[in-house]
Amino acid sequence: MKKKSVTFQDIADYTHFSKTTISRYFNNPDSLTVENQDIIAKALIELDYKENKVAKILASGKTEFVGISIPNLYYHYYSELLTRLLHTYETYGYKFLVFSESPDPEVQRRYIQELLAYKIEGMIVLSHVIPSKELASYHIPLVTIEREDQFTCSVNTDNYMGGLQAASLLYKNHCDILIHGNADISPDVPAYGRIKGFMDICEERQIPYELCLHHWGNTFEENRAEIKEFLEYLDDKYKGKRKGIFMSNDTHANILLNLLLQKYGTLPDDYRIIGFDNSPVSREAVIPISTVGQQIDVIADEAMKILVSQMEERKKRRPEPLKELIHKVVPPILICRETSKRE
């Protein structure tokens, strides 16, 4: 026979509290003494209480859902970060609704309105389309990752340090020219730090360098076509010179390596390559690729810590507004492999 569900009335009868007190335990526990909270908590165990999630949402208006807006799942960084965020359910108990970015700001705004319609309690935004000032106007606990963050709390890799590390490693490889391939990024975006760090090392040590900043495409086919043209440019302009190439991510670094292998049958001695992210493709490449590793597990956990603290604060009887925005910066880790050697 089907076991009867334990109700609030059953818990009230068992503890000799009122139903109102039991409801407060679930929806506003801070309004009860610690002693009374302990009594009810023990009763739930003894009665084998199974929480009715739907009833709780209807009663409290709290869904325990977090919205995530992410640019794409093509680049490993985004797919791995999403995976890490989803795994935080075991720690924090929040579930997730995920939307992938649209390049159209109006479509992105509709996505956000859709998330808000589901009564999400907070939001994590990696997409770049909507300015942080507009995101802050939604007045919902929010953390951004690796995007413009003037008006929002954020967690970012120390991209500037990553640019320094990449250029320094290529410099130690006695390269004649250092080249950085990246998008034409605005200085207010954290990833711009890769460009700045790269340039600062080159200028400090008086190393000839070139920036190749443009859009590299959104698909593998587009990436390959752009990087093939890039390679032809390098071969033609810097023939006979040792070229140190810093690509903005491991996907692009691996495509460049594969094109070199297809063209020459090996990695020519006049090429050194380093990527960014430490995605599996860098270590599993035919010739393992040096990279600047992002600590994605740390980034995901720090983002959830900041977000959960804001969401939990809102559940208090007298929530205190955040006194100042939190900007957490996570250091990268340089990983030297076969495409650049310590010489």
NUBA-143254 format. One record per residue (C-alpha): chain; residue in one letter; x, y, z. Coordinates in Angstrom, 3 decimals. Layout:
<pts>
PT chaine residu        x        y        z
PT      A      A        X        Y        Z
...
</pts>
This chain:
<pts>
PT chaine residu        x        y        z
PT      A      M    0.000    0.000    0.000
PT      A      K    1.102    3.539   -0.735
PT      A      K    2.634    5.205    2.286
PT      A      K    0.769    8.300    3.501
PT      A      S    2.735   11.535    3.048
PT      A      V    3.640   13.380    6.220
PT      A      T    1.869   16.748    6.381
PT      A      F    2.568   19.961    8.283
PT      A      Q   -0.308   19.010   10.586
PT      A      D    1.392   15.684   11.374
PT      A      I    4.612   17.508   12.257
PT      A      A    2.689   20.028   14.365
PT      A      D    0.919   17.233   16.295
PT      A      Y    4.243   15.414   16.834
PT      A      T    6.128   18.477   18.092
PT      A      H    3.195   20.230   19.804
PT      A      F    3.882   23.351   17.761
PT      A      S    1.308   25.132   15.611
PT      A      K    1.118   24.652   11.848
PT      A      T    2.165   28.284   11.531
PT      A      T    5.380   27.548   13.441
PT      A      I    6.097   24.554   11.196
PT      A      S    5.531   26.705    8.114
PT      A      R    7.942   29.308    9.487
PT      A      Y   10.569   26.594    9.918
PT      A      F   10.481   25.885    6.177
PT      A      N    9.987   29.414    4.855
PT      A      N   11.594   31.703    7.445
PT      A      P   13.739   29.622    9.844
PT      A      D   15.523   32.689   11.255
PT      A      S   12.221   33.639   12.940
PT      A      L   12.496   30.575   15.237
PT      A      T   14.907   29.942   18.065
PT      A      V   17.743   27.528   17.388
PT      A      E   16.265   25.178   20.021
PT      A      N   12.880   25.042   18.255
PT      A      Q   14.571   24.559   14.883
PT      A      D   16.424   21.548   16.320
PT      A      I   13.191   20.049   17.682
PT      A      I   11.474   20.294   14.303
PT      A      A   14.546   19.017   12.416
PT      A      K   14.649   15.899   14.615
PT      A      A   10.923   15.365   14.125
PT      A      L   11.347   15.415   10.350
PT      A      I   13.885   12.602   10.610
PT      A      E   11.759   10.552   13.005
PT      A      L    8.646   10.977   10.861
PT      A      D   10.608   10.263    7.627
PT      A      Y    9.315   13.511    6.131
PT      A      K    9.665   13.875    2.343
PT      A      E    9.554   17.477    1.229
PT      A      N    6.940   18.426   -1.362
PT      A      K    8.965   20.681   -3.641
PT      A      V    5.968   21.973   -5.600
PT      A      A    4.080   22.885   -2.434
PT      A      K    7.150   24.631   -1.057
PT      A      I    7.554   26.721   -4.210
PT      A      L    3.895   27.707   -4.164
PT      A      A    4.021   28.599   -0.480
PT      A      S    7.327   30.475   -0.404
PT      A      G    7.807   31.700   -3.964
PT      A      K   11.388   30.346   -3.769
PT      A      T   12.239   27.914   -6.567
PT      A      E   15.902   27.178   -5.766
PT      A      F   16.567   27.725   -9.484
PT      A      V   19.537   29.641  -10.862
PT      A      G   19.607   30.887  -14.450
PT      A      I   22.739   30.570  -16.584
PT      A      S   23.345   32.498  -19.798
PT      A      I   26.319   31.068  -21.705
PT      A      P   27.767   32.050  -25.113
PT      A      N   28.166   28.565  -26.605
PT      A      L   29.298   25.009  -25.926
PT      A      Y   31.734   24.856  -28.843
PT      A      Y   34.736   26.027  -26.847
PT      A      H   35.770   23.624  -24.115
PT      A      Y   36.062   26.420  -21.549
PT      A      Y   32.305   27.066  -21.647
PT      A      S   31.227   23.420  -21.688
PT      A      E   33.571   22.540  -18.822
PT      A      L   32.516   25.556  -16.785
PT      A      L   28.845   24.689  -17.272
PT      A      T   29.546   21.116  -16.152
PT      A      R   31.324   22.377  -13.032
PT      A      L   28.457   24.730  -12.202
PT      A      L   25.893   21.940  -12.565
PT      A      H   27.947   19.764  -10.212
PT      A      T   27.640   22.365   -7.442
PT      A      Y   24.083   21.101   -6.876
PT      A      E   25.518   18.526   -4.468
PT      A      T   27.051   21.329   -2.399
PT      A      Y   24.509   24.136   -2.562
PT      A      G   21.239   22.467   -3.605
PT      A      Y   20.412   24.915   -6.384
PT      A      K   19.160   23.706   -9.763
PT      A      F   19.829   25.401  -13.090
PT      A      L   18.026   26.679  -16.169
PT      A      V   20.425   27.273  -19.065
PT      A      F   20.164   29.477  -22.142
PT      A      S   22.768   29.811  -24.888
PT      A      E   23.612   33.316  -26.075
PT      A      S   22.060   34.936  -29.119
PT      A      P   24.076   37.664  -30.864
PT      A      D   20.860   39.706  -31.020
PT      A      P   20.496   41.776  -27.793
PT      A      E   16.691   41.726  -28.048
PT      A      V   16.643   37.935  -28.209
PT      A      Q   19.025   37.806  -25.244
PT      A      R   16.709   40.100  -23.291
PT      A      R   13.794   37.755  -24.028
PT      A      Y   15.900   34.856  -22.719
PT      A      I   16.476   36.738  -19.478
PT      A      Q   12.784   37.582  -19.160
PT      A      E   12.023   33.898  -19.674
PT      A      L   14.398   32.987  -16.856
PT      A      L   12.833   35.603  -14.583
PT      A      A    9.377   34.225  -15.401
PT      A      Y   10.528   30.917  -13.909
PT      A      K   11.176   32.788  -10.639
PT      A      I   14.891   32.093  -10.617
PT      A      E   16.587   33.221   -7.412
PT      A      G   19.857   34.240   -9.039
PT      A      M   21.718   34.323  -12.316
PT      A      I   25.198   33.535  -13.652
PT      A      V   26.036   35.325  -16.894
PT      A      L   28.914   34.476  -19.226
PT      A      S   27.279   35.958  -22.326
PT      A      H   28.644   39.302  -23.494
PT      A      V   25.623   40.811  -25.258
PT      A      I   23.934   42.706  -22.403
PT      A      P   25.979   45.397  -20.556
PT      A      S   26.534   44.844  -16.845
PT      A      K   24.680   48.073  -16.006
PT      A      E   21.541   46.655  -17.610
PT      A      L   22.033   43.292  -15.891
PT      A      A   22.267   45.068  -12.525
PT      A      S   18.937   46.804  -13.231
PT      A      Y   17.124   43.451  -12.884
PT      A      H   17.801   43.624   -9.119
PT      A      I   18.440   39.920   -8.761
PT      A      P   21.502   38.228   -7.208
PT      A      L   23.902   37.922  -10.112
PT      A      V   27.509   36.957  -10.858
PT      A      T   29.275   37.367  -14.186
PT      A      I   32.237   35.303  -15.414
PT      A      E   34.844   36.452  -17.953
PT      A      R   32.918   39.428  -19.289
PT      A      E   32.528   43.173  -18.662
PT      A      D   31.624   43.523  -14.976
PT      A      Q   31.630   47.180  -13.894
PT      A      F   28.193   46.937  -12.234
PT      A      T   28.064   43.259  -11.211
PT      A      C   29.908   40.858   -8.957
PT      A      S   32.279   38.696  -10.952
PT      A      V   34.799   35.878  -11.044
PT      A      N   37.552   36.020  -13.648
PT      A      T   40.880   34.450  -14.438
PT      A      D   43.880   36.733  -14.043
PT      A      N   44.158   37.133  -17.807
PT      A      Y   46.943   39.696  -17.527
PT      A      M   49.115   37.204  -15.665
PT      A      G   48.263   34.617  -18.328
PT      A      G   49.456   36.955  -21.085
PT      A      L   52.691   37.560  -19.172
PT      A      Q   53.249   33.826  -18.718
PT      A      A   52.620   33.009  -22.387
PT      A      A   54.909   35.731  -23.748
PT      A      S   57.639   34.949  -21.209
PT      A      L   57.674   31.274  -22.191
PT      A      L   57.933   32.103  -25.888
PT      A      Y   60.698   34.610  -25.107
PT      A      K   62.666   31.852  -23.354
PT      A      N   62.347   29.812  -26.563
PT      A      H   64.547   32.410  -28.314
PT      A      C   61.836   33.392  -30.800
PT      A      D   62.639   36.170  -33.275
PT      A      I   59.069   37.423  -33.382
PT      A      L   56.095   36.902  -31.036
PT      A      I   52.553   36.911  -32.473
PT      A      H   49.302   36.924  -30.529
PT      A      G   46.078   35.817  -32.233
PT      A      N   42.929   37.017  -30.506
PT      A      A   39.622   38.785  -31.072
PT      A      D   39.574   42.584  -31.146
PT      A      I   38.504   42.830  -27.499
PT      A      S   37.375   45.928  -25.623
PT      A      P   39.681   46.864  -22.708
PT      A      D   36.786   46.508  -20.248
PT      A      V   36.530   42.770  -20.984
PT      A      P   38.751   40.618  -18.718
PT      A      A   40.241   38.651  -21.638
PT      A      Y   41.808   41.888  -22.869
PT      A      G   44.347   41.270  -20.100
PT      A      R   45.874   38.516  -22.256
PT      A      I   46.656   41.086  -24.943
PT      A      K   47.958   43.650  -22.446
PT      A      G   50.154   41.161  -20.584
PT      A      F   51.579   39.882  -23.876
PT      A      M   52.371   43.413  -25.089
PT      A      D   53.906   44.506  -21.781
PT      A      I   56.409   41.621  -21.770
PT      A      C   57.334   42.239  -25.399
PT      A      E   57.858   45.948  -24.832
PT      A      E   59.687   45.491  -21.529
PT      A      R   62.138   43.040  -23.077
PT      A      Q   62.195   44.788  -26.457
PT      A      I   60.948   41.736  -28.346
PT      A      P   59.491   42.311  -31.838
PT      A      Y   55.794   41.388  -31.798
PT      A      E   52.580   41.565  -33.773
PT      A      L   48.943   41.466  -32.714
PT      A      C   46.506   39.715  -35.069
PT      A      L   43.156   40.827  -33.676
PT      A      H   39.973   39.998  -35.552
PT      A      H   36.972   37.681  -35.514
PT      A      W   38.049   34.039  -35.981
PT      A      G   34.562   32.598  -36.580
PT      A      N   32.024   30.718  -34.476
PT      A      T   32.375   27.185  -35.884
PT      A      F   35.213   24.758  -36.531
PT      A      E   34.970   25.316  -40.286
PT      A      E   35.155   29.092  -39.875
PT      A      N   38.036   28.778  -37.389
PT      A      R   39.996   26.512  -39.713
PT      A      A   39.565   28.805  -42.701
PT      A      E   40.689   31.862  -40.723
PT      A      I   43.679   30.090  -39.147
PT      A      K   44.756   28.601  -42.483
PT      A      E   44.908   32.118  -43.904
PT      A      F   46.751   33.217  -40.754
PT      A      L   49.347   30.471  -41.242
PT      A      E   49.934   31.442  -44.860
PT      A      Y   50.456   35.009  -43.721
PT      A      L   53.010   33.950  -41.092
PT      A      D   54.902   31.685  -43.508
PT      A      D   55.126   34.452  -46.045
PT      A      K   55.961   37.419  -43.773
PT      A      Y   58.272   35.717  -41.282
PT      A      K   59.969   33.068  -43.408
PT      A      G   63.228   31.920  -41.818
PT      A      K   62.411   33.473  -38.436
PT      A      R   61.472   31.545  -35.313
PT      A      K   57.875   32.477  -34.611
PT      A      G   56.343   32.281  -31.127
PT      A      I   52.550   32.032  -31.520
PT      A      F   50.212   32.732  -28.597
PT      A      M   46.653   31.775  -29.525
PT      A      S   43.752   32.948  -27.377
PT      A      N   42.448   29.433  -26.699
PT      A      D   43.475   25.792  -27.070
PT      A      T   40.971   25.096  -29.848
PT      A      H   42.650   27.644  -32.115
PT      A      A   46.117   26.496  -31.036
PT      A      N   45.254   22.905  -31.952
PT      A      I   43.870   23.906  -35.363
PT      A      L   47.098   25.812  -36.055
PT      A      L   49.176   22.795  -34.998
PT      A      N   47.162   20.428  -37.219
PT      A      L   47.550   22.738  -40.227
PT      A      L   51.319   22.820  -39.660
PT      A      L   51.438   19.009  -39.414
PT      A      Q   49.402   18.647  -42.602
PT      A      K   51.627   21.102  -44.449
PT      A      Y   55.058   19.987  -43.188
PT      A      G   54.517   16.522  -41.688
PT      A      T   55.918   17.763  -38.380
PT      A      L   56.047   20.869  -36.212
PT      A      P   58.736   22.988  -37.893
PT      A      D   61.586   24.165  -35.686
PT      A      D   60.748   27.772  -36.530
PT      A      Y   57.351   27.534  -34.796
PT      A      R   56.550   27.587  -31.079
PT      A      I   52.884   27.495  -29.971
PT      A      I   51.038   28.160  -26.722
PT      A      G   47.277   28.211  -26.150
PT      A      F   44.978   29.193  -23.288
PT      A      D   42.540   27.190  -21.071
PT      A      N   44.238   23.766  -20.600
PT      A      S   41.395   21.969  -22.362
PT      A      P   41.782   18.219  -23.110
PT      A      V   42.614   18.957  -26.759
PT      A      S   45.856   20.623  -25.630
PT      A      R   47.220   17.614  -23.758
PT      A      E   45.786   15.011  -26.176
PT      A      A   47.048   16.700  -29.356
PT      A      V   49.412   14.687  -31.578
PT      A      I   52.104   16.993  -30.216
PT      A      P   50.899   18.124  -26.757
PT      A      I   50.369   21.888  -26.697
PT      A      S   51.714   24.283  -24.098
PT      A      T   48.930   26.304  -22.506
PT      A      V   47.942   28.750  -19.798
PT      A      G   45.523   26.753  -17.672
PT      A      Q   42.395   28.285  -16.182
PT      A      Q   41.274   26.801  -12.853
PT      A      I   37.716   26.180  -14.010
PT      A      D   36.698   24.217  -10.910
PT      A      V   37.785   27.105   -8.691
PT      A      I   36.016   29.657  -10.912
PT      A      A   32.729   27.725  -10.774
PT      A      D   32.896   27.238   -7.007
PT      A      E   33.791   30.880   -6.302
PT      A      A   30.951   32.082   -8.540
PT      A      M   28.445   29.918   -6.678
PT      A      K   29.785   30.992   -3.274
PT      A      I   29.250   34.647   -4.145
PT      A      L   25.829   33.994   -5.678
PT      A      V   24.574   31.753   -2.864
PT      A      S   25.626   34.284   -0.231
PT      A      Q   23.508   36.921   -2.004
PT      A      M   20.525   34.591   -2.438
PT      A      E   20.620   33.387    1.166
PT      A      E   20.871   36.964    2.427
PT      A      R   17.652   37.803    0.588
PT      A      K   15.815   35.073    2.505
PT      A      K   16.455   36.727    5.863
PT      A      R   13.843   38.845    7.576
PT      A      R   16.087   41.905    7.321
PT      A      P   18.446   41.340    4.408
PT      A      E   21.434   43.660    4.195
PT      A      P   22.304   44.973    0.728
PT      A      L   25.776   44.201   -0.583
PT      A      K   28.064   47.033    0.584
PT      A      E   30.336   46.756   -2.457
PT      A      L   30.674   44.549   -5.507
PT      A      I   32.825   41.426   -5.203
PT      A      H   35.387   40.840   -7.952
PT      A      K   37.258   37.569   -7.474
PT      A      V   40.370   36.953   -9.595
PT      A      V   41.714   33.396   -9.977
PT      A      P   45.376   32.923  -10.975
PT      A      P   46.179   30.825  -14.074
PT      A      I   48.727   28.002  -14.214
PT      A      L   51.367   27.811  -16.956
PT      A      I   51.714   24.318  -18.438
PT      A      C   54.744   23.737  -20.633
PT      A      R   54.477   20.919  -23.198
PT      A      E   56.142   19.903  -26.459
PT      A      T   55.088   22.847  -28.628
PT      A      S   57.322   25.142  -26.564
PT      A      K   60.320   23.998  -24.594
PT      A      R   62.205   25.580  -21.751
PT      A      E   65.510   26.351  -23.426
</pts>
